[in-house]
Amino acid sequence: MIELGSLIKVCRPGELPVYIQIVQQISSLIREGILCPGMQIQSSRELARSLSLHRNTVVAAYAELEAQGWIDVTPRKGCFVALEMPGTVPAPLVEQAGASGVRYPATTGYEIGFEMRDELQVRYPSGAFKYVFNEGFPDVRLTPLNDLLREYRVIGSRKFARDYLSYTAKEGSPRLRAEVVRMLRQTRGLNIGIENVFISKGAQMGMYLAASLLLKPGDSVIVGDPGFFVVTQMFIRLGVNVCRVPVDGEGIDVDAVEAICRTTPVRLIYVIPHHHHPTTVTLSAARRLRLLEIAGAHRIAIIEDDFDFDIHYESHPTLPMASRDAGGSVIYVGTLTKILAPAIRLGFIVAPANLIALLGQHRYVVDLQGDNLLEEAAAELLRSGAVERHLNKIRGLYKERRDLLCAMLAEHLPGIVSFTVPTGGMCLWVRFHGVGTVQVAAEAQRLGLFIRDGKRHNPLGVDLNAICIGFASLNPEELREATTLLIEATLRAISANVQIVQLNRQIV
């Protein structure tokens, strides 16, 4: 019998529970061949004595080792290293002495119907640049992570915790759906019930499920232009005809929408009512009501992507079209992701009950269900008021950051940039004059600031020469330094242009 006490060391306190430390060390000794198959090891009582531990700790460790298949415990005989190590040893496809594995191919041996689009790759570098201006992300350092983790622990301690680990409602956690109903009734004026709510892994997934359920190749969809690039690409991938409609200071041009609907059998209209991405404009109340009339008259569905409803500063948000929809035209989409953090994938869809039921079935063949544990934890955060408290906190902080960015650009780049101060949201739409955004972005990267050049937001054939600048994810000190670099990059780009013009004149 081998003495384990001399081979095992436990740390108290340590990052892992003591019994897990014992499990890991004994399993490592077996892997390394120090403990051989069939070898008898100390009893739990003897090992507890040699390590000065309570016997129950070692009993728990041995039970875990036995459950994993590392040891066999035989009553009245003792504990023995298992004759076979746990795990699966696959049989080779080809019995050939000295045969080596086939090198994995770099490309597919079949044709793919899609091509890689650089614009669809998220390339916000980590560590390569001192600062990064994204296009409107929350500050994840403010995420109420401790509250969320606490709710996970509470859920895990409940007697029926295992129910959350099994299959559940395809439409999402009933508790979270009920909390979303309560929130939307209070904040959006939606007269809805739980049967009208579907929980998705982020708003993007929800919109894809709804669009792929409603649309077939060749259908026509109306989107604002410039608009949310990713959603437009989603429609293109679904094989539909994308009809682009101009967006001005009051949102999408409803006259242009109506003109298209008179001549084209439109199936769906996609709009962002608050802080339209990327221009940040808000759809006016009059245009919202007009869109409802158009949709009802032509039997068209509307996806109302209200992802930024809760991030308002000076003014009160306008109620969504869904609050006045008596004809069942609107599919209202929102998210908790923009409030909390990009990695916390939680979105919701509000629609008539028949569509919600179909969405559940449609989701079932794609993803079976959502993240049950996360949804239960989020339901408690909504119920306890943690989400509302977090919102009240970040509104003030993000407003301060918005004001700082706007003030610095207005002071240091007058006549070179123009923008409208957004009433909410997490980004600023900035137009550049006399200098190209590609040059500005390139100079910024040389100075250690990463920023996109804005070209992916351009309508077909039109260069807006504008950049969407996210301000929420940087604290005031970081934002001040990053904006200083952007200002310097812009001035350098202008200076370089002047030098090129002078050189060309000399050559002529």
Salt bridges, closest charged atoms under 4 A:
GLU119 OE2 - ARG117 NH2 3.19
GLU135 OE1 - ARG452 NE 3.76
GLU135 OE1 - ARG456 NH2 2.53
GLU135 OE2 - HIS457 NE2 2.78
ASP139 OD1 - ARG141 NE 2.94
ASP139 OD2 - ARG401 NH1 2.98
ASP147 OD1 - ARG150 NH1 2.97
GLU151 OE2 - ARG150 NH2 3.18
GLU179 OE1 - ARG182 NH2 2.81
ASP219 OD1 - LYS216 NZ 3.32
ASP225 OD2 - ARG244 NH1 3.44
ASP248 OD1 - ARG287 NH1 2.80
ASP255 OD1 - ARG290 NH2 2.94
GLU258 OE1 - ARG262 NH2 3.62
GLU258 OE1 - ARG290 NH2 2.61
ASP306 OD1 - HIS274 ND1 2.79
ASP308 OD2 - HIS275 ND1 3.74
ASP310 OD2 - ARG188 NH2 3.23
GLU314 OE2 - ARG402 NH2 2.45
ASP367 OD2 - LYS201 NZ 2.96
GLU376 OE1 - ARG175 NH1 3.17
GLU380 OE1 - ARG175 NH2 3.03
GLU380 OE2 - ARG383 NH2 2.54
ASP403 OD2 - LYS399 NZ 3.16
ASP403 OD1 - ARG402 NH2 2.71
GLU411 OE1 - HIS412 NE2 3.85
GLU443 OE2 - ARG446 NH1 3.06
ASP463 OD2 - LYS455 NZ 2.67
GLU478 OE2 - ARG141 NH1 2.90
GLU481 OE1 - LYS130 NZ 3.69
GLU488 OE2 - ARG492 NH2 2.93
